[in-house]
Amino acid sequence: MSNRVFVLNPDHSPLMPCTPKRARKLLEAGRAAVFRRYPFTIILGAESPSAAQPLALKLDPGSKTTGLALVLSGETGEKCIWGAELAHRGLAIKLKLLTRRAQRASRRNRKLRHRPARFLNRIRPEGWLPPSLMHRVLTTLSWARRLGRFAPLSSIAMELVSFDTHKIINPAVRGQGYQKGTLHGTEVRAYLRHKWNNLCAYCGKKGEEVEHLTPKSRGGTDNVSNLVWSCTACNLKKSTRTAEDFLAKKPALLQNIKMQQQTSLQDAAAVNATKLRLLDELNRLGLPVSTGDGAQTSFNRTSQGFDKAHWIDAACVGDGGAHVQIETHRPLMITAMGRGNRQRCGTDRFGFPNRHRTRQKRFFGFQTGDIVRAVVVGGKKTGTYTGRVSVRATGSFRLPQVDGLHHRFCTTLHKGDGYGYRC
């Protein structure tokens, strides 16, 4: 069964969500109209009273994906009536910032308008988080507010999990062992040379230098779990590709390298850094906020035999998650896509400007990011296409399935709001 449908009064006040069958009957009878496609919301034509029921928003914050669930409390337990998974774009933000940094550095070295470096004139406020991490907090908070406008929420529950990063690397660590990290008593180059027996991790010949499995230009870090010992030839041949791309035809070698590497702590660090900030922001929404730990969520889910999923973990958060009935099995998949950029011109892969960007964002009533339906009745592209549109000033638009569609074939289903949706 799919998610329940959100219902609004004519004054946009939220009512209790109804079943898809009930919403379909209201639409067919003309008593309601479609207010929003994603999440699907209808608005009534006449005022309708609604009995208040305890409806909680439960969150399972993650580094890459956050689970959301609306849970209805009753005498026999809790019932999950709506679920979604929100995919963040923290890595994309980090890569865009690195690209902008490289382009500004390049301009300073060319005979162009001088742009002084700005790294000593900024004071970071208390509680500052990098943009890639703050994005996770703001996006989750934005959806909590949005769901509060579409449903009469009575409370919020959040999983407050803490990761022991040292224990992830060494499960047997205790006591003074926490004071001795991976590189205790050595340094990076000597550690990698010893770890790989002074041999290249890729070809087995004599190694000469440190190499990143995931390049820094693609979001990699200098953490020792992302470093291997390599020869110069393999390092140059690999270039800016990831280890997965470079060793795509050698899966056995890739698996061997991964087995010798330590677990990456990037996701655990992101959750640890943002959890308290998110909790603080949720407390400002004016609703009662409760928390539950990760072990309790895992126990609630496994004891009831549910599959592992972010939105199911969200439904199992807290004490009430021990007895929850999953009513929906088709959660809404939400992907943060961004709302465009402010670049004055486009650049090639080397950072040099090669095309002009117009200041106008909307053409022929459409904007990049709108979800449209295109019905083509003749020609080579005959068919019906649906998806996020990419607009051009020429009127030739692009959809995920086809390129070069004239704007007259397109009809807007959902205005672009910075997210992509999939049921």
C-alpha positions as CSV (number, residue, x, y, z in Angstrom):
1,M,0.0,0.0,0.0
2,S,1.2,3.5,-0.8
3,N,1.6,6.4,1.6
4,R,-1.5,8.2,2.9
5,V,-2.6,11.5,1.2
6,F,-2.2,14.8,3.0
7,V,-5.4,16.9,3.3
8,L,-5.8,20.6,3.7
9,N,-8.8,22.8,4.5
10,P,-9.6,25.7,2.2
11,D,-7.7,28.0,4.6
12,H,-4.7,25.6,4.2
13,S,-4.9,24.3,7.8
14,P,-3.9,20.6,7.9
15,L,-6.3,17.8,8.5
16,M,-5.5,14.1,9.2
17,P,-4.1,12.3,6.2
18,C,-6.5,10.0,4.4
19,T,-6.1,6.8,2.4
20,P,-5.5,7.0,-1.3
21,K,-8.9,5.5,-1.9
22,R,-10.7,8.2,0.1
23,A,-8.7,10.9,-1.7
24,R,-9.6,9.4,-5.1
25,K,-13.3,9.5,-4.2
26,L,-13.1,13.2,-3.1
27,L,-11.3,14.1,-6.3
28,E,-13.8,12.3,-8.5
29,A,-16.8,13.9,-6.7
30,G,-15.3,17.4,-7.2
31,R,-15.1,18.0,-3.4
32,A,-11.3,18.4,-3.5
33,A,-8.6,19.4,-5.9
34,V,-4.9,18.5,-6.2
35,F,-2.8,21.0,-4.2
36,R,0.6,19.4,-4.6
37,R,2.0,16.4,-6.4
38,Y,5.0,15.6,-4.1
39,P,4.2,14.8,-1.4
40,F,0.7,14.2,-2.8
41,T,-1.7,16.7,-1.1
42,I,-5.3,17.6,-1.8
43,I,-7.3,20.7,-0.7
44,L,-11.0,20.5,0.1
45,G,-13.5,22.8,-1.4
46,A,-15.4,23.3,1.9
47,E,-14.4,23.5,5.5
48,S,-14.3,20.1,7.2
49,P,-13.8,19.5,11.0
50,S,-11.3,16.8,12.0
51,A,-10.8,15.1,15.3
52,A,-7.2,15.6,16.6
53,Q,-5.2,12.4,16.8
54,P,-1.7,12.0,18.2
55,L,0.5,12.1,15.0
56,A,4.3,12.0,15.5
57,L,7.1,12.8,13.0
58,K,10.0,10.4,13.6
59,L,13.5,11.0,12.1
60,D,16.5,8.7,11.5
61,P,19.3,11.2,10.6
62,G,22.1,9.8,8.5
63,S,25.2,11.0,6.7
64,K,23.9,10.4,3.2
65,T,20.2,9.5,3.8
66,T,17.7,10.6,6.4
67,G,14.6,8.5,7.1
68,L,11.2,10.2,7.8
69,A,8.1,8.5,9.1
70,L,4.7,9.8,10.3
71,V,3.4,7.5,13.0
72,L,-0.2,7.5,14.4
73,S,-0.5,6.4,18.0
74,G,-3.5,4.3,19.1
75,E,-4.6,2.0,21.9
76,T,-3.1,-1.1,20.2
77,G,0.2,0.5,19.4
78,E,1.7,2.7,16.7
79,K,0.9,2.7,13.0
80,C,3.3,4.1,10.3
81,I,1.1,5.8,7.7
82,W,3.7,7.7,5.7
83,G,7.4,7.2,5.0
84,A,10.1,8.8,3.0
85,E,13.8,8.7,2.5
86,L,15.7,12.0,2.0
87,A,19.0,11.7,0.1
88,H,21.4,14.6,0.9
89,R,23.8,16.3,-1.4
90,G,26.6,17.0,1.0
91,L,29.3,15.6,-1.3
92,A,28.1,17.6,-4.2
93,I,28.3,20.8,-2.2
94,K,31.8,20.0,-1.1
95,L,32.9,19.3,-4.7
96,K,31.3,22.6,-5.9
97,L,33.2,24.5,-3.2
98,L,36.5,22.9,-4.2
99,T,35.8,23.8,-7.8
100,R,35.0,27.4,-7.0
101,R,38.2,27.6,-4.9
102,A,40.3,26.3,-7.8
103,Q,38.7,28.7,-10.3
104,R,39.3,31.7,-8.0
105,A,42.9,30.6,-7.5
106,S,43.3,30.3,-11.3
107,R,41.9,33.8,-11.9
108,R,44.4,35.2,-9.4
109,N,47.2,33.7,-11.4
110,R,46.0,35.0,-14.8
111,K,46.0,38.5,-16.2
112,L,42.5,39.2,-15.1
113,R,40.8,41.3,-12.5
114,H,42.6,40.6,-9.3
115,R,40.5,38.8,-6.7
116,P,42.3,38.8,-3.3
117,A,42.3,35.6,-1.3
118,R,39.8,35.6,1.6
119,F,40.9,33.3,4.3
120,L,42.0,35.6,7.2
121,N,39.0,38.0,7.3
122,R,36.3,35.7,8.4
123,I,35.3,34.8,11.9
124,R,33.4,31.6,12.3
125,P,30.4,32.0,14.7
126,E,30.0,29.6,17.6
127,G,28.5,26.3,16.4
128,W,29.6,26.8,12.8
129,L,29.4,23.7,10.6
130,P,30.9,23.3,7.1
131,P,28.3,23.9,4.3
132,S,28.3,20.2,3.4
133,L,27.3,19.3,6.9
134,M,25.0,22.2,7.6
135,H,23.1,21.2,4.5
136,R,22.0,18.0,6.2
137,V,20.7,19.9,9.2
138,L,18.8,22.5,7.1
139,T,17.3,20.0,4.6
140,T,16.0,17.8,7.4
141,L,14.6,20.8,9.3
142,S,13.0,22.1,6.1
143,W,11.1,18.8,5.6
144,A,10.1,18.8,9.3
145,R,8.5,22.2,8.8
146,R,7.0,21.2,5.5
147,L,5.3,18.1,7.0
148,G,4.1,20.3,9.8
149,R,2.2,22.4,7.3
150,F,0.6,19.3,5.6
151,A,-0.2,17.3,8.7
152,P,-1.3,18.1,12.3
153,L,1.9,17.0,14.1
154,S,1.7,16.6,17.9
155,S,5.3,15.6,18.6
156,I,8.7,14.8,17.0
157,A,11.0,11.9,17.8
158,M,14.6,11.7,16.6
159,E,17.3,9.0,16.8
160,L,20.3,10.4,18.7
161,V,23.1,8.1,17.9
162,S,26.8,8.4,18.8
163,F,29.6,6.7,17.0
164,D,32.8,5.6,18.7
165,T,35.1,6.2,15.8
166,H,38.1,4.6,17.5
167,K,36.1,1.5,18.3
168,I,35.0,1.2,14.7
169,I,38.7,0.8,13.7
170,N,39.7,-1.4,16.7
171,P,36.7,-3.1,18.4
172,A,39.0,-4.3,21.2
173,V,40.2,-0.9,22.3
174,R,39.8,0.1,25.9
175,G,41.4,2.3,28.6
176,Q,44.6,3.9,27.5
177,G,44.2,2.4,24.1
178,Y,42.1,5.4,23.1
179,Q,45.2,7.6,23.4
180,K,47.1,5.6,20.8
181,G,45.8,6.0,17.3
182,T,46.7,4.2,14.1
183,L,49.8,6.2,13.5
184,H,51.0,6.1,17.1
185,G,54.9,6.1,17.2
186,T,55.3,6.6,13.4
187,E,54.4,8.9,10.5
188,V,52.2,8.5,7.4
189,R,54.7,7.6,4.8
190,A,56.6,5.2,7.0
191,Y,53.3,3.6,8.1
192,L,52.1,3.1,4.5
193,R,55.5,1.8,3.3
194,H,55.5,-0.8,6.1
195,K,51.9,-1.7,5.6
196,W,52.3,-2.4,1.9
197,N,55.8,-3.9,2.2
198,N,57.1,-1.0,0.1
199,L,55.2,-2.4,-2.9
200,C,52.7,-0.6,-5.1
201,A,49.1,-1.6,-4.1
202,Y,48.1,-1.7,-7.8
203,C,50.9,-3.4,-9.7
204,G,53.0,-5.0,-7.0
205,K,56.2,-3.2,-8.1
206,K,58.4,-1.1,-5.8
207,G,56.3,1.8,-4.5
208,E,57.5,5.4,-4.3
209,E,54.7,7.7,-3.1
210,V,51.4,8.1,-1.3
211,E,48.2,7.7,-3.3
212,H,44.6,8.5,-2.5
213,L,42.0,5.8,-3.2
214,T,39.3,8.4,-3.6
215,P,41.0,11.6,-5.0
216,K,40.6,14.8,-3.0
217,S,39.0,16.4,-6.1
218,R,36.2,13.8,-5.7
219,G,35.5,14.2,-2.0
220,G,38.4,12.0,-0.7
221,T,40.2,12.9,2.5
222,D,43.8,12.6,3.9
223,N,42.6,10.0,6.4
224,V,44.9,7.0,6.5
225,S,42.0,4.7,5.5
226,N,42.0,6.5,2.1
227,L,45.7,6.2,1.5
228,V,47.8,3.5,-0.1
229,W,51.4,3.1,-1.2
230,S,51.9,3.4,-5.0
231,C,54.4,3.7,-7.7
232,T,54.6,6.8,-9.8
233,A,53.4,5.1,-13.0
234,C,50.2,3.8,-11.4
235,N,49.5,7.1,-9.6
236,L,49.7,9.0,-13.0
237,K,47.7,6.3,-14.8
238,K,44.9,6.4,-12.1
239,S,44.9,10.2,-12.2
240,T,41.6,11.6,-10.7
241,R,39.7,8.3,-10.9
242,T,38.5,6.4,-7.9
243,A,39.9,3.0,-7.1
244,E,36.6,1.4,-8.2
245,D,36.9,3.0,-11.6
246,F,40.6,2.3,-12.0
247,L,40.3,-1.3,-11.0
248,A,36.9,-2.0,-12.6
249,K,38.4,-4.9,-14.6
250,K,40.3,-6.3,-11.6
251,P,37.6,-6.9,-9.0
252,A,39.8,-9.4,-7.1
253,L,42.6,-6.8,-6.6
254,L,40.1,-4.1,-5.6
255,Q,38.6,-6.5,-3.0
256,N,42.1,-7.3,-1.6
257,I,42.9,-3.6,-1.3
258,K,39.6,-2.9,0.5
259,M,40.3,-5.8,2.9
260,Q,43.6,-4.2,3.9
261,Q,42.1,-0.8,4.4
262,Q,40.4,0.5,7.6
263,T,36.7,1.4,7.7
264,S,36.1,5.0,6.6
265,L,35.0,7.3,9.4
266,Q,33.6,10.0,7.2
267,D,29.9,9.1,7.6
268,A,30.2,8.5,11.3
269,A,32.0,11.9,11.8
270,A,29.2,13.6,9.8
271,V,26.5,12.2,12.0
272,N,28.4,13.0,15.2
273,A,29.0,16.6,14.1
274,T,25.3,17.4,13.1
275,K,23.2,15.5,15.6
276,L,23.1,18.1,18.4
277,R,22.7,21.0,16.0
278,L,19.7,19.2,14.4
279,L,18.2,18.5,17.8
280,D,18.6,22.1,18.8
281,E,16.9,23.3,15.6
282,L,14.0,20.8,16.1
283,N,13.4,22.1,19.6
284,R,12.7,25.5,18.2
285,L,9.7,24.3,16.2
286,G,7.5,24.5,19.2
287,L,6.6,20.8,19.4
288,P,7.7,18.2,22.1
289,V,10.9,16.5,20.9
290,S,12.0,13.1,22.3
291,T,15.1,11.1,21.4
292,G,16.0,7.4,21.2
293,D,19.4,5.7,20.8
294,G,20.5,3.6,17.9
295,A,20.6,0.4,19.8
296,Q,17.0,0.7,20.8
297,T,16.0,1.4,17.2
298,S,17.9,-1.6,16.0
299,F,16.3,-3.8,18.6
300,N,12.8,-2.6,17.8
301,R,13.3,-3.2,14.1
302,T,14.9,-6.7,14.3
303,S,12.5,-8.0,17.0
304,Q,9.6,-7.2,14.7
305,G,11.2,-8.7,11.7
306,F,11.3,-5.6,9.6
307,D,13.8,-5.1,6.7
308,K,16.7,-2.6,7.1
309,A,15.6,0.8,5.6
310,H,16.1,4.3,6.8
311,W,12.3,5.1,6.9
312,I,11.6,1.9,8.8
313,D,14.3,2.8,11.3
314,A,12.6,6.1,11.7
315,A,9.3,4.4,12.4
316,C,11.0,2.3,15.1
317,V,12.6,5.2,17.0
318,G,11.9,5.5,20.7
319,D,9.8,3.4,23.1
320,G,6.7,3.4,20.9
321,G,8.7,1.8,18.1
322,A,8.7,-1.5,19.9
323,H,5.1,-2.1,18.7
324,V,4.6,-0.5,15.3
325,Q,2.5,-1.5,12.4
326,I,3.9,-0.6,8.9
327,E,0.8,0.4,6.9
328,T,2.7,1.7,3.8
329,H,5.3,-0.2,1.8
330,R,6.0,2.4,-0.9
331,P,7.9,5.3,0.7
332,L,8.5,8.5,-1.1
333,M,12.2,8.8,-2.3
334,I,13.3,12.4,-2.0
335,T,16.7,13.5,-3.5
336,A,18.1,17.0,-2.7
337,M,19.0,18.4,-6.2
338,G,19.8,22.1,-5.4
339,R,18.2,25.2,-6.9
340,G,20.7,26.1,-9.6
341,N,23.8,28.3,-9.2
342,R,25.0,31.9,-9.6
343,Q,27.8,31.4,-12.1
344,R,28.1,34.2,-14.6
345,C,29.5,31.8,-17.2
346,G,30.1,28.1,-17.8
347,T,33.5,26.6,-17.7
348,D,35.3,23.7,-19.3
349,R,36.9,20.9,-17.4
350,F,40.0,23.0,-16.8
351,G,38.1,25.9,-15.2
352,F,38.3,28.3,-18.2
353,P,35.2,30.1,-19.2
354,N,33.7,28.9,-22.5
355,R,30.1,29.8,-22.6
356,H,27.7,32.6,-21.4
357,R,25.1,32.1,-18.8
358,T,22.0,34.2,-19.0
359,R,20.5,35.8,-15.9
360,Q,17.1,34.5,-16.8
361,K,16.0,31.2,-15.2
362,R,12.5,30.8,-16.6
363,F,11.7,30.3,-20.3
364,F,8.3,29.8,-21.8
365,G,6.8,29.3,-18.3
366,F,9.2,26.5,-17.4
367,Q,12.3,26.4,-15.1
368,T,15.0,23.8,-14.8
369,G,13.9,21.4,-12.1
370,D,10.2,21.5,-12.8
371,I,8.6,18.1,-13.1
372,V,6.7,18.0,-16.4
373,R,4.8,15.6,-18.7
374,A,5.5,15.7,-22.4
375,V,3.1,14.1,-24.8
376,V,4.5,13.9,-28.4
377,V,2.0,12.6,-30.9
378,G,4.1,12.3,-34.0
379,G,7.7,12.1,-35.3
380,K,10.7,10.1,-34.1
381,K,10.1,11.1,-30.5
382,T,6.5,9.9,-30.3
383,G,5.5,8.9,-26.8
384,T,4.8,10.2,-23.3
385,Y,7.7,11.3,-21.1
386,T,7.7,12.4,-17.4
387,G,10.5,13.8,-15.3
388,R,12.6,16.8,-14.3
389,V,13.1,19.2,-17.2
390,S,16.2,21.1,-18.2
391,V,15.2,24.3,-20.0
392,R,16.9,26.2,-22.8
393,A,16.3,29.7,-24.2
394,T,15.8,28.2,-27.6
395,G,12.7,26.3,-26.4
396,S,14.3,22.9,-26.9
397,F,14.0,21.2,-23.6
398,R,15.6,18.0,-22.2
399,L,14.0,15.3,-20.1
400,P,15.8,12.2,-18.6
401,Q,14.4,10.0,-21.3
402,V,14.8,12.3,-24.4
403,D,16.5,15.4,-25.5
404,G,15.4,18.2,-27.9
405,L,11.6,18.4,-27.0
406,H,9.8,21.5,-28.0
407,H,8.3,23.4,-25.0
408,R,4.8,23.2,-26.5
409,F,4.6,19.5,-25.7
410,C,5.3,20.0,-22.0
411,T,2.8,20.4,-19.2
412,T,3.9,21.3,-15.6
413,L,3.0,18.7,-13.0
414,H,5.1,20.0,-10.1
415,K,7.0,23.3,-9.8
416,G,10.7,22.9,-9.1
417,D,11.5,23.1,-5.3
418,G,15.0,21.8,-5.3
419,Y,14.2,18.1,-4.9
420,G,13.7,15.1,-7.1
421,Y,11.0,12.6,-6.3
422,R,10.4,8.9,-6.9
423,C,7.7,6.7,-5.5
